[in-house]
């Protein structure tokens, strides 16, 4: 998505972490002061729940 934004082909709302972890000189991040807080969630396909996926889910909930 960042490549599309940098090319001028898209605009994308992102949480504040996007600015902190994906800083690029050709992309401008503007705060949306009235936006509700972002809630994160892990998702995965149920038929692909490997032990590694389950371990990540457990670590995230601990």
Backbone torsions as a table, in degrees:
resi	resn	phi	psi	omega
1	UNK	NA	-39.9	179.3
2	UNK	-60.3	-34.5	178.2
3	UNK	-64.7	-39.1	177.3
4	UNK	-66.0	-41.6	178.0
5	UNK	-64.1	-46.7	-179.2
6	UNK	-61.9	-31.0	179.3
7	UNK	-80.3	-7.2	-179.0
8	UNK	83.5	16.1	-177.1
9	UNK	-100.4	-4.0	-176.2
10	UNK	-156.4	161.0	170.1
11	UNK	-128.5	141.8	-176.0
12	UNK	-145.3	125.8	173.1
13	UNK	-73.9	135.6	178.9
14	UNK	-136.9	155.1	174.3
15	UNK	-69.8	167.5	-177.6
16	UNK	-57.9	-28.4	178.4
17	UNK	-59.5	-29.4	178.0
18	UNK	-58.2	-43.0	179.1
19	UNK	-67.1	-40.9	-177.4
20	UNK	-72.1	-38.6	-173.0
21	UNK	-100.9	-12.5	-178.0
22	UNK	-130.6	41.5	-179.2
23	UNK	-63.3	131.1	176.5
24	UNK	-135.9	143.6	-178.8
25	UNK	-72.2	-19.9	-178.3
26	UNK	-100.4	11.1	179.2
27	UNK	-127.0	133.7	178.2
28	UNK	-105.3	130.9	175.6
29	UNK	-106.1	122.6	177.9
30	UNK	-114.2	131.0	179.2
31	UNK	-69.6	143.3	173.9
32	UNK	-106.7	92.7	-170.8
33	UNK	-64.0	-30.3	-177.9
34	UNK	-95.4	5.0	-178.7
35	UNK	-74.9	145.4	176.5
36	UNK	-69.3	157.8	178.5
37	UNK	-61.9	150.4	179.5
38	UNK	-87.3	136.4	173.9
39	UNK	-110.9	133.4	-178.4
40	UNK	-97.8	150.9	176.5
41	UNK	-149.2	146.6	172.1
42	UNK	-92.2	136.0	175.3
43	UNK	-134.1	151.7	175.3
44	UNK	-159.5	161.4	178.1
45	UNK	-71.7	134.2	-177.4
46	UNK	-64.0	-29.4	179.6
47	UNK	-81.8	1.8	179.3
48	UNK	-124.7	27.1	-178.6
49	UNK	-78.5	85.0	179.4
50	UNK	-78.5	166.2	175.5
51	UNK	-56.9	-35.1	178.8
52	UNK	-66.0	-41.3	177.1
53	UNK	-63.7	-45.0	179.2
54	UNK	-63.3	-37.4	178.2
55	UNK	-65.9	-41.5	177.0
56	UNK	-62.9	-44.5	179.1
57	UNK	-61.1	-40.8	179.1
58	UNK	-66.3	-42.6	179.0
59	UNK	-62.9	-37.5	-179.3
60	UNK	-69.2	-32.2	-178.2
61	UNK	-86.9	-17.2	179.2
62	UNK	-72.4	NA	NA
